[in-house]
Amino acid sequence: MPNSATISKQDGKTYIPVLIIGAGESGIAMGCRLKQVLGFDQFRILDRQSGIGGTWWINTYPGVSCDIPAPFYSFSFAPNYAWTTYHPAGDEILQYLHEVCEKFQIVDKIQLDTDVSAARWLEEEELWEVATTQLTPGSGDLSPLDRKRKLESGEQNTVVKREIVRCKVLISGVGGLVEPNSLPKGIPGWETFEGRIFHSARWDHNVDFTNKDVVVVGTGCSAAQFVPRLIKEPYNAKSVTQLMRTPPWLIPPPEPPFGRERWGLWAPVVFTSMPAVGWLFRQLVAAASEYDWRLFGGSDYNERERKKAQERFLAHIYKTTPEKYHEILTPNYSIGCKRRILDTDWSASLQDPRIELTTLEFNSVQPRSVILGPGKAYPPMSSGGATPSHEIQVATDIIVLANGFNTTQWLHHLEVIGKNGVSLHNEWDRRGGPQAYNGTSMDGFPNFFILFGPNTATGHSSVILASENMVNYSLKFIKPILKGEVSQVEVKREAEEEYTRDIHEKLKSTVWMNGSCTSWYKTESGWNSTAYPYSQVRFVWRSMFPTYRDWNFKYTPKGYQKRRLRRTVTVGVTIAIVVGIYKARLLAT
């Protein structure tokens, strides 16, 4: 490898050929594949958090688990056939990710407690200059609000040192579910509350729930997992009042082979002793997941399939929940418009009198209570119905925010400055919203790759599959850079804009844009930078076979020489074939 492909000191700054931001699933996959596919180990993975695993490190709320079947939730290059449950718990997924890092020997490449705040392209040097901050242990795990408070008490309590590093290739593995939403806006009295307030994504394990009155704000996937556990050991909450604005579509959990209870007993034994069987079952799960794509499209067939699915799932909701909740748990929007919830035990927990579900408006916070109503969020007041809308005061010791994440702001708090001093976020604003060619690249930002970027989520498949696709896609362009054949690679502007036009034109007919709901998939202005409007099969194909004419390559002398040699060989072989055919015809006559 040339010197530019080796970690070194250049002009007093640390030079790292490949710098990866984020030690979650995408960052881990990129590190492993750099070693496995390219045989390259001169890279570093920086992560603000104090542990490896991304969302699976930071989310530690009770009952945290994956809603994708276990056989489909591991890397294809490091399959796990030993999951102990069909929908693995967070700690088991975290253990798996650690084992993958150890297997591919990239643990020493990961630098934790290190925040990346800015990156600037240096045109003359053809390098990225990256601003990093080494944090005190644990500071990166704090919520943005708590981190800000800690900084206000003195930078020495948060910052160890700052450093500028340079790299040839910059890769963002910053996930979408990173920054939790802040306190709900427009509700007075937060500063007067005398109890504890925290977000489920920053679970406070020092809080004692015993015999406490708890208010949970939100009914998303996380809340559906932890609410049923708050009234059980070891939490033993006195009451849980859960505030809901609109009902989710609840999906009954599928029955896996061997059954849910016996999966952990039989599946690991069968699949690890016969990996081919495990591989085949993984493909079957993937195919079943892809079949669910029929629920998201805009054709008459898709609409019929949604209606059939909605009938089944409504029957499940009515069967498992108390009758008093049937009205507020009947969605008035199409399935798939918002993220569906795998209902392992949330609906059943609503049978417990200690849990109260309400759609009363959240109007204010008092020192030891919250005021709900008058008014209700669902069903809308204009539609009437028997759902209460009067004002009530609910005794409150603890407020748990389960109000989701800031999903419409990409590359959270990372300022990326490309060619001619152009800010990536400003460029996105000029073009209507966050976007990227194949969810991976933007023109004007050479040698910069985004893993699991804008418009790459589908809502029906495994995020690991999508991440792997983008990793493998990016490697095809990173390889010639590391071999010293190309100094810059950049998608063409016209290709990026045409790709984005196609994505958003196709989105217009999907359930995400026409399902009559408000979701975290899109902004208030209607820009959807989250969903991919085609099947994952199509995305796999696009990632396997890039359209190279959509890219600009700046070749080095070595690269030009190799291109000329390749063309010479191609021409020579072509001539030889033509001559051979001509002589064969002469002999035949």
Secondary structure as the mmCIF struct_conf table of DSSP 4:
data_model
#
loop_
_struct_conf.conf_type_id
_struct_conf.id
_struct_conf.beg_label_comp_id
_struct_conf.beg_label_asym_id
_struct_conf.beg_label_seq_id
_struct_conf.end_label_comp_id
_struct_conf.end_label_asym_id
_struct_conf.end_label_seq_id
HELX_RH_3T_P HELX_RH_3T_P1 ASN A 3 ALA A 5
BEND BEND1 THR A 6 THR A 6
STRN STRN1 SER A 8 GLN A 10
TURN_TY1_P TURN_TY1_P1 ASP A 11 GLY A 12
STRN STRN2 LYS A 13 ILE A 21
BEND BEND2 GLY A 24 GLY A 24
HELX_RH_AL_P HELX_RH_AL_P1 GLU A 25 LEU A 38
STRN STRN3 PHE A 43 LEU A 46
BEND BEND3 ARG A 48 GLY A 53
TURN_TY1_P TURN_TY1_P2 GLY A 54 GLY A 54
HELX_RH_AL_P HELX_RH_AL_P2 THR A 55 ILE A 58
TURN_TY1_P TURN_TY1_P3 PRO A 62 GLY A 63
STRN STRN4 SER A 65 SER A 65
BEND BEND4 ASP A 67 ILE A 68
HELX_RH_3T_P HELX_RH_3T_P2 ALA A 70 PHE A 72
BEND BEND5 TYR A 73 SER A 74
TURN_TY1_P TURN_TY1_P4 SER A 76 PHE A 77
BEND BEND6 ALA A 78 ALA A 78
BEND BEND7 THR A 84 HIS A 87
STRN STRN5 ALA A 89 ALA A 89
HELX_RH_AL_P HELX_RH_AL_P3 GLY A 90 LYS A 103
TURN_TY1_P TURN_TY1_P5 PHE A 104 GLN A 105
HELX_RH_3T_P HELX_RH_3T_P3 VAL A 107 LYS A 109
STRN STRN6 ILE A 110 GLN A 111
BEND BEND8 ASP A 113 ASP A 113
STRN STRN7 THR A 114 LEU A 122
TURN_TY1_P TURN_TY1_P6 GLU A 123 GLU A 126
STRN STRN8 LEU A 127 LEU A 135
HELX_LH_PP_P HELX_LH_PP_P1 THR A 136 THR A 136
TURN_TY1_P TURN_TY1_P7 PRO A 137 GLY A 138
HELX_RH_3T_P HELX_RH_3T_P4 SER A 139 ASP A 141
BEND BEND9 LEU A 142 LEU A 142
HELX_RH_AL_P HELX_RH_AL_P4 PRO A 144 GLU A 152
TURN_TY1_P TURN_TY1_P8 SER A 153 SER A 153
HELX_RH_3T_P HELX_RH_3T_P5 GLU A 155 ASN A 157
TURN_TY1_P TURN_TY1_P9 THR A 158 THR A 158
STRN STRN9 VAL A 159 SER A 172
BEND BEND10 GLY A 176 LEU A 177
BEND BEND11 GLU A 179 GLU A 179
STRN STRN10 PRO A 180 PRO A 180
BEND BEND12 LEU A 183 LEU A 183
HELX_LH_PP_P HELX_LH_PP_P2 PRO A 184 PRO A 184
TURN_TY1_P TURN_TY1_P10 LYS A 185 GLY A 186
TURN_TY1_P TURN_TY1_P11 PRO A 188 GLY A 189
HELX_RH_3T_P HELX_RH_3T_P6 TRP A 190 THR A 192
BEND BEND13 GLY A 195 GLY A 195
STRN STRN11 ARG A 196 HIS A 199
HELX_RH_3T_P HELX_RH_3T_P7 SER A 200 ARG A 202
TURN_TY1_P TURN_TY1_P12 HIS A 205 ASN A 206
TURN_TY1_P TURN_TY1_P13 THR A 210 ASN A 211
STRN STRN12 ASP A 213 VAL A 217
BEND BEND14 GLY A 220 GLY A 220
HELX_RH_AL_P HELX_RH_AL_P5 CYS A 221 LEU A 230
TURN_TY1_P TURN_TY1_P14 ILE A 231 ILE A 231
BEND BEND15 LYS A 232 LYS A 232
TURN_TY1_P TURN_TY1_P15 GLU A 233 TYR A 235
BEND BEND16 LYS A 238 LYS A 238
STRN STRN13 SER A 239 LEU A 243
BEND BEND17 ARG A 245 THR A 246
HELX_LH_PP_P HELX_LH_PP_P3 PRO A 247 TRP A 249
STRN STRN14 LEU A 250 ILE A 251
HELX_LH_PP_P HELX_LH_PP_P4 PRO A 252 PRO A 254
TURN_TY1_P TURN_TY1_P16 PRO A 257 PHE A 258
TURN_TY1_P TURN_TY1_P17 ARG A 260 ARG A 262
HELX_RH_AL_P HELX_RH_AL_P6 TRP A 263 SER A 273
HELX_RH_AL_P HELX_RH_AL_P7 PRO A 275 TYR A 291
HELX_RH_3T_P HELX_RH_3T_P8 ASP A 292 LEU A 295
TURN_TY1_P TURN_TY1_P18 PHE A 296 PHE A 296
BEND BEND18 SER A 299 SER A 299
HELX_RH_AL_P HELX_RH_AL_P8 ASP A 300 THR A 320
BEND BEND19 THR A 321 THR A 321
HELX_RH_3T_P HELX_RH_3T_P9 GLU A 323 TYR A 325
TURN_TY1_P TURN_TY1_P19 HIS A 326 LEU A 329
BEND BEND20 THR A 330 THR A 330
BEND BEND21 ASN A 332 TYR A 333
TURN_TY1_P TURN_TY1_P20 ILE A 335 GLY A 336
BEND BEND22 CYS A 337 LYS A 338
STRN STRN15 ILE A 341 LEU A 342
BEND BEND23 THR A 344 ASP A 345
HELX_RH_AL_P HELX_RH_AL_P9 TRP A 346 SER A 349
TURN_TY1_P TURN_TY1_P21 LEU A 350 GLN A 351
BEND BEND24 ASP A 352 ASP A 352
TURN_TY1_P TURN_TY1_P22 PRO A 353 ARG A 354
STRN STRN16 ILE A 355 THR A 358
STRN STRN17 LEU A 360 GLN A 366
TURN_TY1_P TURN_TY1_P23 PRO A 367 ARG A 368
STRN STRN18 SER A 369 LYS A 376
BEND BEND25 ALA A 377 PRO A 379
HELX_RH_3T_P HELX_RH_3T_P10 MET A 381 SER A 383
BEND BEND26 ALA A 386 THR A 387
BEND BEND27 HIS A 390 HIS A 390
STRN STRN19 ILE A 392 ALA A 395
BEND BEND28 ASP A 397 ASP A 397
STRN STRN20 ILE A 398 LEU A 401
STRN STRN21 PHE A 405 PHE A 405
BEND BEND29 THR A 408 GLN A 409
BEND BEND30 LEU A 411 LEU A 411
TURN_TY1_P TURN_TY1_P24 HIS A 412 HIS A 413
STRN STRN22 GLU A 415 ILE A 417
HELX_RH_3T_P HELX_RH_3T_P11 LYS A 419 GLY A 421
STRN STRN23 SER A 423 SER A 423
HELX_RH_AL_P HELX_RH_AL_P10 LEU A 424 ARG A 431
TURN_TY1_P TURN_TY1_P25 GLY A 432 GLY A 432
BEND BEND31 GLY A 433 GLY A 433
STRN STRN24 TYR A 437 TYR A 437
TURN_TY1_P TURN_TY1_P26 ASN A 438 THR A 440
STRN STRN25 SER A 441 SER A 441
TURN_TY1_P TURN_TY1_P27 ASP A 443 GLY A 444
TURN_TY1_P TURN_TY1_P28 PRO A 446 ASN A 447
STRN STRN26 PHE A 448 ILE A 450
TURN_TY1_P TURN_TY1_P29 LEU A 451 PHE A 452
TURN_TY1_P TURN_TY1_P30 PRO A 454 ASN A 455
STRN STRN27 ALA A 457 ALA A 457
BEND BEND32 GLY A 459 SER A 461
HELX_RH_AL_P HELX_RH_AL_P11 VAL A 463 LEU A 482
TURN_TY1_P TURN_TY1_P31 LYS A 483 GLY A 484
BEND BEND33 GLU A 485 GLU A 485
STRN STRN28 VAL A 486 VAL A 491
HELX_RH_AL_P HELX_RH_AL_P12 ARG A 493 LEU A 507
TURN_TY1_P TURN_TY1_P32 LYS A 508 SER A 509
BEND BEND34 THR A 510 THR A 510
HELX_RH_AL_P HELX_RH_AL_P13 VAL A 511 ASN A 514
BEND BEND35 GLY A 515 SER A 516
TURN_TY1_P TURN_TY1_P33 TRP A 520 TYR A 521
STRN STRN29 LYS A 522 LYS A 522
TURN_TY1_P TURN_TY1_P34 GLU A 524 SER A 525
STRN STRN30 ASN A 528 ASN A 528
BEND BEND36 THR A 530 THR A 530
STRN STRN31 ALA A 531 ALA A 531
BEND BEND37 TYR A 534 TYR A 534
HELX_RH_AL_P HELX_RH_AL_P14 GLN A 536 MET A 544
BEND BEND38 PHE A 545 PHE A 545
HELX_RH_3T_P HELX_RH_3T_P12 TYR A 548 ASP A 550
STRN STRN32 TRP A 551 TYR A 555
HELX_RH_AL_P HELX_RH_AL_P15 PRO A 557 ALA A 588
#
